[in-house]
């Protein structure tokens, strides 16, 4: 962890550790030299009319994205990665997956897609005319075949750690890696909603642990991590937490203030975040009484009870 006395710079300088540019990302990228960033990770505006964006015709939106992506590729290390986390563009009730229309831009610029990571979460807006959206995607591109990839720091627990080879030269030996298994390309990580420990006033904030996994896997210590649409500072926080250098650009003043405050809290150890690899909350296993189905349970006199409790999914009725 960097010393908490490090300042937050506002202009690019290779000697800095933390940079937060108050303004357009293209303006900041113009300050940056070629091949400087090891990881560029972001969640750009989805062009759906959130408070921090103006909804545009899709071709105009894609052209704006192309300008940013082109500059990101210029500043990306030959061993570096770009991770573009997006959802769906919605127009008159019809959805267009943004990863599908953004992919050609990256491909035309010579990048290679290594994974299309599905980020699954349980909470969000409830749709009435289609199934509710409960996933977004992360497109992970590299600039070359010689890219940084550190699997060990992001391994997750084995499902069957005691499993052994049952035949062959390794018969009787444990078959799994003792450090854990590859997390795969489906990531189940809670999104930041009202009761999330990291929630701020930003409407589309992503969790620190989502970016931590990318930082640990795709960079080494002291490498630069850059986010062109920084929001509340999550990418910089994930970077400095693991002894990387963090940079980002943001145009909305209130989010700049939020990002600065959160970064400083991270430096002094007071920022509360959800720990990496913490199991997803299971309300039934936790015995949450709200998991009871009140219209299926009745008291001895035939009336439904609103004071029921549950224990690991087993329903009980109080008289």
Backbone torsions as a table, in degrees:
resi	resn	phi	psi	omega
1	UNK	NA	136.6	177.8
2	UNK	-67.5	153.7	174.9
3	UNK	-61.5	138.5	-176.3
4	UNK	-67.8	-9.0	178.9
5	UNK	-79.8	-8.2	177.5
6	UNK	-59.6	135.4	178.9
7	UNK	-88.2	163.7	175.2
8	UNK	-98.0	109.1	179.7
9	UNK	-79.5	161.6	178.8
10	UNK	-116.3	-2.9	176.9
11	UNK	-129.2	152.9	-177.6
12	UNK	-72.4	132.6	170.7
13	UNK	-150.9	130.9	-174.0
14	UNK	-62.5	-19.9	-178.9
15	UNK	-84.5	-9.6	-179.3
16	UNK	-76.7	164.4	175.5
17	UNK	-109.0	-34.4	-176.4
18	UNK	-135.0	127.4	-179.7
19	UNK	-133.2	127.3	175.6
20	UNK	-127.1	107.6	-179.0
21	UNK	-89.7	125.3	178.3
22	UNK	-90.4	90.6	-178.8
23	UNK	158.2	-170.8	-176.6
24	UNK	-66.1	142.1	-177.2
25	UNK	-66.8	-31.9	178.3
26	UNK	-66.1	-36.4	175.8
27	UNK	-60.9	-42.7	179.2
28	UNK	-70.1	-42.7	-178.2
29	UNK	-62.0	-29.5	177.3
30	UNK	-63.7	-22.1	178.0
31	UNK	-81.9	-16.7	-167.7
32	UNK	-93.1	140.5	177.1
33	UNK	-73.6	169.0	175.9
34	UNK	-64.9	155.1	170.3
35	UNK	43.7	48.3	-177.7
36	UNK	-101.4	-32.3	-173.0
37	UNK	-93.8	133.6	176.5
38	UNK	-83.6	-35.2	178.8
39	UNK	-136.3	127.7	170.5
40	UNK	-113.8	116.0	-174.7
41	UNK	-133.0	134.2	-177.2
42	UNK	-161.1	165.0	168.6
43	UNK	-126.2	95.1	-175.4
44	UNK	-72.7	166.3	173.3
45	UNK	-55.5	141.9	-177.1
46	UNK	-92.1	2.5	179.2
47	UNK	63.2	41.8	179.2
48	UNK	-117.8	11.5	173.0
49	UNK	87.2	25.6	174.7
50	UNK	-65.4	168.7	-173.1
51	UNK	-63.6	-21.6	-177.1
52	UNK	-97.2	9.4	-177.6
53	UNK	-144.3	158.2	172.9
54	UNK	-107.8	125.7	-178.0
55	UNK	-68.2	129.2	-176.1
56	UNK	-118.6	161.4	168.0
57	UNK	-59.3	143.0	-173.4
58	UNK	-56.1	-43.8	178.1
59	UNK	-59.9	-36.2	178.5
60	UNK	-67.5	-43.6	177.7
61	UNK	-58.8	-45.6	-178.2
62	UNK	-65.9	-35.6	177.3
63	UNK	-65.9	-39.6	176.2
64	UNK	-63.1	-43.1	177.7
65	UNK	-62.2	-40.1	-179.0
66	UNK	-60.7	-39.3	178.8
67	UNK	-61.4	-43.2	-179.8
68	UNK	-69.1	-45.2	-177.9
69	UNK	-61.7	-40.7	179.4
70	UNK	-58.6	-44.0	178.7
71	UNK	-69.0	-35.1	176.8
72	UNK	-63.0	-41.2	178.9
73	UNK	-64.2	-40.2	178.1
74	UNK	-59.6	-38.6	-175.3
75	UNK	-90.8	1.6	-176.2
76	UNK	-86.0	134.6	176.2
77	UNK	-60.8	149.1	175.1
78	UNK	-57.9	-26.2	177.8
79	UNK	-95.8	9.4	-170.9
80	UNK	-91.9	173.7	-178.3
81	UNK	-132.6	149.5	169.7
82	UNK	-117.4	128.3	177.0
83	UNK	-120.7	113.1	-176.4
84	UNK	-110.3	108.7	-175.1
85	UNK	-99.0	119.1	-173.7
86	UNK	-139.4	164.8	175.7
87	UNK	-117.9	-132.4	-177.9
88	UNK	-115.9	144.5	168.6
89	UNK	-88.9	128.9	-176.9
90	UNK	-113.6	126.7	-179.7
91	UNK	-136.1	111.2	179.8
92	UNK	55.5	40.7	177.1
93	UNK	83.5	-6.4	178.5
94	UNK	-101.3	136.8	-177.4
95	UNK	-104.3	146.9	171.9
96	UNK	-125.9	114.5	178.7
97	UNK	-63.3	117.5	-174.3
98	UNK	-64.3	-29.2	179.8
99	UNK	-63.4	-31.3	-177.6
100	UNK	-72.3	-33.0	-179.4
101	UNK	-89.8	-17.5	176.3
102	UNK	-87.3	-26.6	-177.8
103	UNK	-51.8	-46.3	-178.6
104	UNK	-59.0	-30.5	179.4
105	UNK	-63.9	-48.2	178.8
106	UNK	-64.1	-41.6	-178.5
107	UNK	-63.9	-40.9	179.6
108	UNK	-64.2	-26.0	179.5
109	UNK	-89.7	7.0	172.9
110	UNK	88.2	9.7	179.7
111	UNK	-83.7	155.2	-177.8
112	UNK	-114.6	128.9	-179.6
113	UNK	-80.2	118.9	-179.4
114	UNK	-94.8	-36.6	177.5
115	UNK	-151.8	147.1	166.1
116	UNK	-110.0	96.9	-173.2
117	UNK	-86.0	130.3	176.9
118	UNK	-96.9	120.1	175.9
119	UNK	-98.8	111.6	-178.1
120	UNK	-103.4	138.3	177.4
121	UNK	-142.3	164.9	-171.4
122	UNK	-100.2	-16.1	-170.2
123	UNK	-121.3	150.8	179.2
124	UNK	164.7	-170.4	179.5
125	UNK	-65.8	144.9	178.8
126	UNK	-96.7	122.9	178.3
127	UNK	-85.1	154.5	178.5
128	UNK	-113.8	-19.4	-177.5
129	UNK	-116.7	5.4	172.7
130	UNK	-158.3	170.7	178.2
131	UNK	-67.9	141.6	-177.6
132	UNK	-66.3	136.7	-179.7
133	UNK	-73.3	126.2	-179.3
134	UNK	-134.0	30.0	174.4
135	UNK	-155.6	157.5	168.2
136	UNK	-136.2	172.8	-175.2
137	UNK	-122.3	150.6	173.3
138	UNK	-120.1	116.2	174.6
139	UNK	-88.7	116.6	179.4
140	UNK	-104.1	112.9	178.8
141	UNK	-112.3	151.5	171.2
142	UNK	-122.6	159.1	-178.1
143	UNK	-87.7	-22.0	-178.6
144	UNK	-151.1	179.6	175.2
145	UNK	-81.4	-13.1	-179.5
146	UNK	-100.5	74.8	-174.6
147	UNK	-115.7	154.0	178.4
148	UNK	-73.2	128.5	174.7
149	UNK	-149.7	110.4	-179.4
150	UNK	-110.6	102.3	-176.2
151	UNK	-79.6	-38.9	-172.6
152	UNK	-55.5	-41.9	-178.0
153	UNK	-66.2	-15.2	-176.0
154	UNK	-118.1	12.2	176.1
155	UNK	-61.6	151.7	179.0
156	UNK	-117.3	161.4	-176.1
157	UNK	-57.3	142.0	175.4
158	UNK	-65.4	145.1	175.3
159	UNK	-71.9	-37.7	179.2
160	UNK	-128.8	75.0	-176.5
161	UNK	-62.8	-21.4	-179.9
162	UNK	-91.1	5.2	-177.9
163	UNK	-69.0	139.2	-178.4
164	UNK	-125.0	158.3	173.1
165	UNK	-65.6	136.0	-177.9
166	UNK	-103.9	-3.2	176.6
167	UNK	-159.0	171.5	178.3
168	UNK	86.1	-174.7	-175.1
169	UNK	-66.1	-18.4	-179.3
170	UNK	-103.4	16.1	-177.5
171	UNK	-53.7	133.2	-179.2
172	UNK	89.9	-15.5	178.9
173	UNK	-86.7	152.6	177.7
174	UNK	-65.8	135.9	-174.1
175	UNK	-91.6	-19.2	-177.5
176	UNK	-92.0	155.5	175.0
177	UNK	-69.2	128.6	-178.1
178	UNK	-63.9	-18.4	178.4
179	UNK	-83.3	-9.3	-179.0
180	UNK	117.6	-176.2	-176.2
181	UNK	-108.6	164.7	173.8
182	UNK	-61.9	130.5	-177.0
183	UNK	-69.3	-10.5	179.4
184	UNK	75.9	-172.0	-176.1
185	UNK	-108.6	15.3	171.5
186	UNK	-119.0	109.2	-174.9
187	UNK	-107.6	119.3	178.6
188	UNK	-100.3	100.1	-176.8
189	UNK	-135.0	126.3	-179.4
190	UNK	-57.7	138.8	174.8
191	UNK	-83.3	164.1	-174.5
192	UNK	-86.1	98.1	175.4
193	UNK	-114.5	-168.6	-166.2
194	UNK	-55.8	-35.9	-176.5
195	UNK	-99.8	10.2	179.1
196	UNK	-75.7	141.3	-174.8
197	UNK	-63.7	-21.5	-177.0
198	UNK	-96.9	1.4	-170.4
199	UNK	-62.0	131.7	170.9
200	UNK	-121.7	-167.2	-179.8
201	UNK	-81.1	-3.8	177.8
202	UNK	-68.7	131.7	-174.5
203	UNK	-76.8	-17.4	-175.7
204	UNK	-134.7	54.0	-177.2
205	UNK	-83.0	134.7	175.7
206	UNK	-101.3	153.3	-172.7
207	UNK	-72.8	148.1	-179.5
208	UNK	-59.5	-40.7	-175.0
209	UNK	-63.9	-26.5	177.0
210	UNK	-63.7	-44.0	-178.4
211	UNK	-79.0	-31.6	177.6
212	UNK	-56.6	-42.0	-179.0
213	UNK	-62.0	-40.1	178.7
214	UNK	-69.7	-41.0	179.1
215	UNK	-62.0	-46.9	-177.9
216	UNK	-67.1	-36.7	-176.0
217	UNK	-80.2	-32.8	-167.3
218	UNK	-112.7	4.4	177.4
219	UNK	-139.4	166.9	171.5
220	UNK	-115.1	167.5	179.5
221	UNK	-57.0	142.7	-179.6
222	UNK	76.5	-3.9	176.0
223	UNK	-69.8	157.7	177.0
224	UNK	-88.5	134.6	172.1
225	UNK	-118.4	128.5	-176.8
226	UNK	-126.3	138.9	176.6
227	UNK	-126.1	111.2	-178.4
228	UNK	-72.7	-17.9	176.9
229	UNK	-126.5	77.0	-163.0
230	UNK	-69.4	-31.3	-177.8
231	UNK	62.3	-122.5	-175.6
232	UNK	-96.4	18.3	170.7
233	UNK	90.6	9.8	-173.5
234	UNK	-57.6	-42.5	-176.9
235	UNK	-65.7	-39.7	177.1
236	UNK	-66.6	-40.3	179.4
237	UNK	-61.0	-45.8	178.9
238	UNK	-62.5	-35.2	-179.3
239	UNK	-69.6	-53.3	-174.4
240	UNK	-70.4	-25.4	177.5
241	UNK	-62.1	-26.1	-177.7
242	UNK	-118.3	32.2	172.2
243	UNK	61.8	35.5	169.6
244	UNK	-105.7	167.7	174.3
245	UNK	-93.1	139.9	-176.0
246	UNK	-123.9	137.2	177.1
247	UNK	-138.4	151.0	178.9
248	UNK	-164.0	160.7	177.4
249	UNK	-127.3	141.9	-179.9
250	UNK	-150.1	140.0	-175.7
251	UNK	-103.0	-18.2	-175.9
252	UNK	-88.6	117.7	-174.5
253	UNK	-54.4	-42.8	-176.6
254	UNK	-68.5	-29.4	177.1
255	UNK	-75.8	-31.6	175.0
256	UNK	-61.6	-45.1	178.5
257	UNK	-62.8	-44.3	177.9
258	UNK	-60.0	-44.9	-178.4
259	UNK	-62.3	-45.1	179.8
260	UNK	-60.5	-44.5	-179.4
261	UNK	-63.7	-42.4	-179.1
262	UNK	-68.3	-37.9	177.9
263	UNK	-64.2	-43.7	179.0
264	UNK	-65.2	-38.4	176.3
265	UNK	-63.3	-37.2	177.7
266	UNK	-65.2	-40.4	-179.8
267	UNK	-65.5	-37.8	-178.3
268	UNK	-93.4	4.6	172.4
269	UNK	82.6	16.0	-177.8
270	UNK	-106.1	-4.8	-179.4
271	UNK	-75.2	126.1	179.9
272	UNK	-90.5	125.5	178.4
273	UNK	-135.8	160.1	175.7
274	UNK	-77.6	126.3	-176.5
275	UNK	-64.5	147.2	174.5
276	UNK	-61.3	142.2	175.1
277	UNK	67.0	11.7	172.9
278	UNK	-67.7	131.8	-179.3
279	UNK	-58.5	145.4	176.8
280	UNK	-68.0	135.8	-176.8
281	UNK	-60.1	129.2	176.3
282	UNK	-112.8	105.8	-174.5
283	UNK	-63.8	-30.4	179.8
284	UNK	-71.0	-48.1	178.1
285	UNK	-62.7	-30.3	179.9
286	UNK	-79.1	-6.8	179.1
287	UNK	75.7	25.5	-179.8
288	UNK	-66.1	123.2	-175.3
289	UNK	-66.0	-19.8	-179.7
290	UNK	-72.2	-8.3	176.9
291	UNK	-82.7	-8.0	173.9
292	UNK	-65.0	150.3	177.2
293	UNK	-104.5	95.5	-170.0
294	UNK	-62.5	-30.8	-177.4
295	UNK	-80.0	-2.6	175.4
296	UNK	-105.0	-6.8	-175.1
297	UNK	-118.7	132.7	-178.7
298	UNK	-130.2	155.0	175.9
299	UNK	-80.4	178.2	-178.2
300	UNK	-63.0	-26.0	-179.9
301	UNK	-89.7	8.6	174.7
302	UNK	91.1	-3.3	179.1
303	UNK	-89.5	145.9	177.6
304	UNK	-70.0	140.5	179.6
305	UNK	-100.2	137.1	177.0
306	UNK	-104.5	10.0	-178.5
307	UNK	-117.6	32.8	-178.4
308	UNK	-76.5	159.8	175.0
309	UNK	-131.6	162.4	178.7
310	UNK	-133.5	152.5	178.9
311	UNK	-135.0	102.6	-179.6
312	UNK	53.8	41.8	174.5
313	UNK	87.4	-5.8	178.7
314	UNK	-90.6	121.0	-174.7
315	UNK	-82.5	136.1	173.8
316	UNK	-130.3	152.0	-178.8
317	UNK	-120.6	130.1	176.4
318	UNK	-91.1	137.5	178.5
319	UNK	-92.3	NA	NA
